[in-house]
Amino acid sequence: MRLIEIGEAVKALPAELLDQESGIAWDGAAGMRDWLTHHYFDTDHSIVRSTVENDLPDLEQAVQRLIRLAEKG
């Protein structure tokens, strides 16, 4: 469920903000949200596990950097 929430949040962020962290596959996060929401029973859970273990840490770091930039504003 948290991956769905993350994907939904990404969809609400301005592209200009996301462009500041171009190394992150923001469209992939949004796409995973769509897949998990609409095709839950067809989901390959090894992909979800890989996302959590390999991609989520980078996403978290990128979000932290964006927060720091916003705070400096």
C-alpha positions in Angstrom: 0.0 0.0 0.0 2.8 2.4 0.7 4.1 2.0 -2.9 0.7 3.0 -4.1 0.8 6.1 -1.8 4.2 7.0 -3.0 3.1 6.7 -6.7 0.1 8.9 -6.0 2.2 11.5 -4.3 4.6 11.6 -7.2 1.8 12.2 -9.6 0.8 15.3 -7.6 4.3 16.9 -7.7 5.3 19.5 -10.3 7.5 18.2 -13.1 9.9 21.1 -12.5 10.5 19.8 -9.0 11.0 16.2 -10.1 13.4 17.4 -12.8 15.8 18.4 -10.1 16.3 14.7 -9.3 16.5 13.4 -12.9 18.2 10.2 -11.8 15.0 8.9 -10.2 12.5 7.1 -12.4 9.5 9.2 -11.2 7.4 7.9 -14.0 8.2 4.4 -12.9 6.9 5.1 -9.4 3.7 6.5 -10.8 3.4 3.5 -13.2 3.9 1.0 -10.4 1.1 2.8 -8.5 -1.2 2.3 -11.4 -0.2 -1.4 -11.8 -0.5 -2.2 -8.1 -3.9 -0.5 -8.0 -5.4 -2.0 -11.1 -3.6 -5.3 -11.5 -2.9 -6.4 -8.0 -3.5 -10.1 -8.5 -1.2 -10.1 -11.6 1.7 -8.5 -9.8 5.1 -10.2 -9.8 6.0 -9.9 -6.1 9.7 -10.4 -6.8 9.5 -7.0 -8.7 7.9 -5.4 -5.7 10.5 -6.8 -3.4 13.3 -5.6 -5.7 11.8 -2.2 -5.8 11.6 -1.9 -2.1 15.1 -3.3 -1.6 16.9 -1.6 -4.5 15.0 1.5 -5.6 13.3 2.8 -2.5 16.5 3.8 -0.7 17.5 6.0 -3.7 14.0 7.5 -3.8 14.1 8.3 -0.2 17.5 10.1 -0.5 16.2 12.1 -3.5 13.1 13.2 -1.6 15.3 14.2 1.4 17.4 16.4 -1.0 14.3 18.0 -2.4 13.0 18.7 1.0 16.3 20.4 2.0 16.1 22.5 -1.2 12.6 23.5 -0.4 13.5 24.5 3.1 16.3 26.8 1.8 13.7 28.2 -0.6 
